[in-house]
Amino acid sequence: MKIVNPLYDRVFKYLMDNESIAKKILSVIIDCEILSLESKPQETAVLIKGTQIFLPRYDFKAIILTQTGERFATLIEVQKSRTPNPVARFREYLGQNYSKKHTYINQNGKSKTEHLPIISIYILGYNLGKNNEYKTPGIIIKNQVVDAITKKVIEKKHDFVKLLTHPTYILQVERLKGERKTRLEKMLNLFDQTHRTDDKYILELTDIDDEFAGVASYLNKPMLNEKFIRSLKYEQDYEKGIQEERKLKEEALIREKEAQEREKKAQEREKEAHEREKKERRLKEEERRLKEDANNSLKKIILMMLENNKTILEIANILDKDEKEIKKILE
């Protein structure tokens, strides 16, 4: 079955706009039952060749039933990136959610406005870590309360803890292995980029788990929508242009850095040459001064000998010099 690639922003928006599918996907990721879900899309539209490309990020206000039977309201923040280095954008958006109060319908059907605990989900189309330290397709970072004295885990969480720390789920679709055993792996099969066709915005799946067949069928529907497919092509072209621009900037930065290094080395060589020249002048001056001191001392000796009635010839013989040298010293 061919489906549109959910790592593309337009498809991701299409997927998350379907509340029942979003509920299923999110419940699989956080491994908890979601009793109710309210979506609040946050998106920026970019106009490319007359077609809007959406850069979506989603807040879902949810009532969750945990595996221990606890019910609580939370904000589920979902962000996605096909390319590396989205950290600044992710942090900015997370900071915005920490500062806001949110209105939601609680389990009693009443509207309530308050700060909500946050669950962050990041779906990545690339791998974290240069040394394969994160080989798994799914990573969970959970905030845990620990007694600093006894080192024992404290199970009960005060609102102070819930509102100032948050669990995070990171999904790396490039880390999917051949055999899909867990629900999470079977769901992530819908994001598996090894199934890309020549048109990278289309995946061709061969093994779809029955639980997620409905999601796959939903992602298959836009294949017949020419306008939808055209928007994916524009998004791909736009992303390719961004990547080429980023590559050119990186290459320009490398060239600039290399030029700076060359200039630095040239300056260092110039400084070394200046230091050598300075040292040579100092040595020559020292040599000249020593020679002058030696000549002055010799001149004094010759003058003393002359006072003692020695002739130039006699002094030359005593000092092992010829008469011309003696006369030059006396000048």
C-alpha positions as CSV (number, residue, x, y, z in Angstrom):
1,M,0.0,0.0,0.0
2,K,1.3,3.5,-0.9
3,I,0.8,6.2,1.7
4,V,1.9,9.8,2.0
5,N,5.0,10.2,4.1
6,P,3.9,11.4,7.6
7,L,7.4,13.0,8.2
8,Y,6.3,15.7,5.7
9,D,4.8,18.7,7.4
10,R,1.7,18.7,5.3
11,V,1.0,15.0,6.0
12,F,1.8,15.3,9.7
13,K,-0.8,18.1,10.0
14,Y,-3.3,16.0,8.1
15,L,-2.6,13.0,10.4
16,M,-2.8,15.0,13.7
17,D,-6.0,16.8,12.5
18,N,-7.8,13.5,12.8
19,E,-8.5,13.4,16.5
20,S,-9.3,9.7,16.8
21,I,-6.0,8.8,14.9
22,A,-4.0,11.3,17.0
23,K,-5.5,9.8,20.1
24,K,-4.4,6.3,19.0
25,I,-0.9,7.4,18.1
26,L,-0.3,9.4,21.2
27,S,-1.6,6.6,23.5
28,V,0.8,4.1,21.9
29,I,3.7,6.5,22.3
30,I,3.1,7.3,26.0
31,D,1.8,3.8,26.7
32,C,-1.3,5.1,28.6
33,E,-5.0,5.3,27.9
34,I,-6.1,8.7,26.7
35,L,-9.7,9.2,28.0
36,S,-10.2,12.6,26.2
37,L,-8.2,14.7,23.8
38,E,-8.6,18.3,22.7
39,S,-6.3,19.4,20.0
40,K,-4.8,22.9,19.6
41,P,-2.7,23.1,16.5
42,Q,0.0,25.7,16.3
43,E,1.3,26.3,12.8
44,T,3.1,28.7,10.5
45,A,2.1,28.8,6.9
46,V,4.8,29.4,4.3
47,L,3.7,30.3,0.7
48,I,5.8,28.5,-1.9
49,K,4.9,28.8,-5.6
50,G,1.3,29.7,-4.7
51,T,0.9,26.7,-2.4
52,Q,0.9,26.9,1.4
53,I,3.3,24.6,3.2
54,F,2.5,24.2,6.9
55,L,5.1,23.9,9.7
56,P,2.9,22.3,12.3
57,R,3.5,21.8,16.0
58,Y,0.7,20.5,18.2
59,D,-0.6,20.9,21.7
60,F,-3.1,18.3,22.9
61,K,-4.9,18.8,26.1
62,A,-5.6,15.4,27.4
63,I,-7.1,13.4,30.3
64,I,-4.9,10.4,30.8
65,L,-5.5,7.2,32.7
66,T,-2.1,5.8,33.8
67,Q,-1.3,2.1,34.3
68,T,-1.5,2.6,38.1
69,G,-5.1,3.9,37.7
70,E,-4.3,7.6,38.2
71,R,-6.3,10.1,36.1
72,F,-4.8,13.5,35.4
73,A,-4.9,16.4,32.9
74,T,-1.8,17.1,30.9
75,L,-0.6,19.0,27.9
76,I,0.9,16.7,25.3
77,E,3.3,18.7,23.1
78,V,4.2,17.1,19.8
79,Q,6.9,18.3,17.5
80,K,8.6,16.8,14.4
81,S,11.7,17.4,12.4
82,R,13.1,15.6,9.3
83,T,16.5,17.4,9.6
84,P,18.9,17.9,12.4
85,N,19.4,21.0,14.7
86,P,15.8,21.9,15.6
87,V,16.8,22.2,19.3
88,A,16.5,26.0,19.5
89,R,12.9,25.9,18.0
90,F,11.9,23.0,20.3
91,R,13.2,24.8,23.4
92,E,11.5,28.1,22.5
93,Y,8.1,26.3,22.0
94,L,8.5,24.4,25.2
95,G,9.3,27.6,27.1
96,Q,6.1,29.1,25.7
97,N,4.0,26.2,27.0
98,Y,5.6,26.4,30.5
99,S,4.5,30.1,30.8
100,K,0.9,29.6,29.6
101,K,-2.3,28.6,31.4
102,H,-4.6,26.3,29.5
103,T,-8.3,25.8,29.5
104,Y,-9.6,22.3,29.2
105,I,-12.6,20.1,30.0
106,N,-11.9,18.0,33.0
107,Q,-13.1,14.4,33.7
108,N,-16.3,15.9,35.3
109,G,-17.1,17.8,32.1
110,K,-16.4,21.2,33.5
111,S,-14.2,23.9,32.0
112,K,-11.0,24.6,34.0
113,T,-8.1,27.0,33.4
114,E,-4.7,26.3,35.0
115,H,-1.1,25.5,34.4
116,L,-0.8,21.9,33.1
117,P,2.0,19.4,33.4
118,I,3.7,18.8,30.1
119,I,4.5,15.6,28.1
120,S,6.9,16.3,25.2
121,I,7.0,14.1,22.1
122,Y,9.7,14.6,19.5
123,I,9.4,12.6,16.2
124,L,12.8,12.8,14.4
125,G,13.7,11.8,10.9
126,Y,17.4,11.5,11.8
127,N,19.5,9.8,14.4
128,L,20.8,11.3,17.7
129,G,24.4,10.8,18.7
130,K,27.5,10.5,16.6
131,N,28.7,7.2,18.2
132,N,25.4,5.3,18.0
133,E,24.8,5.7,21.8
134,Y,21.0,5.9,21.1
135,K,20.4,2.8,19.0
136,T,16.7,2.4,19.9
137,P,13.8,3.9,17.9
138,G,12.2,5.0,21.1
139,I,13.7,6.9,24.1
140,I,11.9,7.9,27.3
141,I,13.2,10.5,29.7
142,K,11.0,10.5,32.8
143,N,11.3,12.8,35.7
144,Q,11.7,10.8,38.9
145,V,11.5,12.1,42.5
146,V,14.3,10.8,44.6
147,D,15.1,11.3,48.4
148,A,18.5,13.0,48.3
149,I,19.4,11.4,51.7
150,T,18.2,7.8,51.4
151,K,18.3,7.7,47.5
152,K,14.9,6.0,47.5
153,V,12.3,6.9,44.9
154,I,9.3,8.9,46.2
155,E,6.2,7.8,44.2
156,K,3.9,10.7,45.0
157,K,4.5,13.9,43.0
158,H,3.5,17.3,44.3
159,D,2.2,19.8,41.7
160,F,5.4,21.8,42.2
161,V,7.3,18.8,40.7
162,K,4.7,18.0,38.0
163,L,4.6,21.6,36.7
164,L,8.4,22.3,36.7
165,T,9.6,19.0,35.2
166,H,8.2,16.9,32.4
167,P,8.6,13.4,30.8
168,T,9.9,13.4,27.2
169,Y,9.5,10.8,24.5
170,I,12.0,10.9,21.5
171,L,11.2,8.7,18.5
172,Q,14.0,8.0,15.9
173,V,12.3,6.5,12.9
174,E,15.7,5.8,11.2
175,R,16.5,3.4,14.1
176,L,13.7,1.0,13.3
177,K,14.9,-2.6,13.0
178,G,13.7,-5.4,10.7
179,E,11.3,-7.1,13.1
180,R,8.6,-5.0,14.6
181,K,7.5,-6.7,17.9
182,T,6.0,-3.9,20.1
183,R,3.0,-1.7,19.4
184,L,5.3,1.3,19.2
185,E,7.5,-0.3,16.6
186,K,4.4,-1.4,14.6
187,M,3.0,2.1,14.7
188,L,6.4,3.6,13.7
189,N,6.3,1.4,10.7
190,L,4.0,4.0,9.2
191,F,7.0,6.5,9.5
192,D,9.7,4.1,8.2
193,Q,11.8,6.0,5.7
194,T,13.3,2.9,4.2
195,H,10.0,2.5,2.4
196,R,10.4,5.8,0.5
197,T,9.8,5.6,-3.3
198,D,11.5,7.8,-5.9
199,D,9.2,10.5,-4.7
200,K,10.4,10.7,-1.1
201,Y,7.0,12.1,0.1
202,I,5.5,8.7,-0.7
203,L,6.1,5.4,1.2
204,E,5.2,2.0,-0.1
205,L,4.4,-0.3,2.9
206,T,4.3,-4.1,2.6
207,D,3.7,-5.2,6.2
208,I,1.0,-3.2,8.0
209,D,-0.2,-4.4,11.4
210,D,-3.9,-4.9,11.7
211,E,-4.2,-2.4,14.6
212,F,-2.8,0.4,12.4
213,A,-4.4,-0.6,9.1
214,G,-7.0,2.2,9.5
215,V,-4.3,4.8,10.0
216,A,-2.5,3.4,6.8
217,S,-5.8,3.7,4.9
218,Y,-6.2,7.3,6.1
219,L,-2.7,8.1,4.8
220,N,-3.5,6.4,1.5
221,K,-6.5,8.6,0.7
222,P,-4.4,11.7,-0.3
223,M,-2.7,9.6,-3.0
224,L,-5.8,10.4,-5.1
225,N,-5.7,14.1,-4.3
226,E,-3.7,15.9,-6.9
227,K,-3.6,19.2,-5.0
228,F,-2.3,17.4,-1.9
229,I,0.4,15.6,-3.8
230,R,1.5,18.8,-5.5
231,S,1.8,20.5,-2.1
232,L,4.1,17.7,-1.0
233,K,6.3,18.1,-4.1
234,Y,6.5,21.8,-3.4
235,E,7.4,21.0,0.2
236,Q,10.1,18.6,-1.0
237,D,11.5,21.3,-3.4
238,Y,11.4,23.9,-0.6
239,E,13.2,21.6,1.8
240,K,15.8,20.7,-0.9
241,G,16.3,24.4,-1.5
242,I,16.7,25.0,2.3
243,Q,19.2,22.1,2.5
244,E,21.2,23.4,-0.5
245,E,21.2,26.9,1.0
246,R,22.3,25.5,4.4
247,K,25.0,23.5,2.6
248,L,26.3,26.6,0.8
249,K,26.3,28.6,4.0
250,E,28.2,25.7,5.7
251,E,30.7,25.6,2.8
252,A,31.1,29.4,3.0
253,L,31.7,29.2,6.7
254,I,34.3,26.5,6.1
255,R,36.0,28.6,3.5
256,E,35.9,31.7,5.7
257,K,37.4,29.7,8.6
258,E,40.1,28.3,6.4
259,A,40.9,31.9,5.1
260,Q,41.0,33.1,8.7
261,E,43.4,30.2,9.6
262,R,45.6,31.1,6.6
263,E,45.6,34.7,7.6
264,K,46.4,33.7,11.2
265,K,49.3,31.6,10.1
266,A,50.6,34.3,7.8
267,Q,50.5,36.7,10.7
268,E,52.3,34.2,12.9
269,R,55.0,33.8,10.2
270,E,55.3,37.6,9.9
271,K,55.6,37.9,13.6
272,E,58.2,35.2,13.7
273,A,60.2,36.9,10.9
274,H,59.9,40.2,12.8
275,E,61.2,38.5,16.0
276,R,64.1,36.9,14.1
277,E,65.0,40.3,12.5
278,K,64.8,42.0,15.9
279,K,66.9,39.3,17.4
280,E,69.5,39.5,14.6
281,R,69.7,43.3,15.1
282,R,70.1,42.8,18.8
283,L,72.9,40.3,18.3
284,K,74.7,42.6,15.8
285,E,74.4,45.5,18.2
286,E,75.8,43.4,21.0
287,E,78.6,42.2,18.7
288,R,79.4,45.8,17.7
289,R,79.4,46.9,21.3
290,L,81.7,44.1,22.4
291,K,84.1,44.8,19.6
292,E,84.0,48.5,20.5
293,D,84.7,47.7,24.2
294,A,87.6,45.4,23.1
295,N,89.1,48.1,20.9
296,N,88.8,50.7,23.7
297,S,90.5,48.4,26.1
298,L,93.3,47.7,23.6
299,K,93.6,51.4,22.9
300,K,94.2,52.1,26.6
301,I,96.9,49.4,26.7
302,I,98.6,50.9,23.6
303,L,98.5,54.4,25.1
304,M,100.1,53.1,28.3
305,M,102.9,51.4,26.3
306,L,103.5,54.7,24.4
307,E,103.8,56.5,27.7
308,N,106.4,54.0,28.7
309,N,108.4,55.0,25.6
310,K,107.5,51.9,23.5
311,T,107.5,52.5,19.7
312,I,104.7,51.5,17.4
313,L,106.8,48.7,16.0
314,E,107.5,47.3,19.5
315,I,103.9,47.5,20.5
316,A,102.9,45.7,17.3
317,N,105.3,42.9,18.0
318,I,104.1,42.6,21.6
319,L,100.4,42.5,20.6
320,D,101.1,40.3,17.5
321,K,99.6,42.9,15.2
322,D,101.1,44.9,12.3
323,E,101.8,48.7,12.6
324,K,98.8,49.7,10.5
325,E,96.4,47.9,12.9
326,I,98.0,49.7,15.9
327,K,97.7,53.1,14.1
328,K,94.0,52.4,13.2
329,I,93.2,51.6,16.8
330,L,94.7,54.9,17.9
331,E,92.7,56.9,15.5
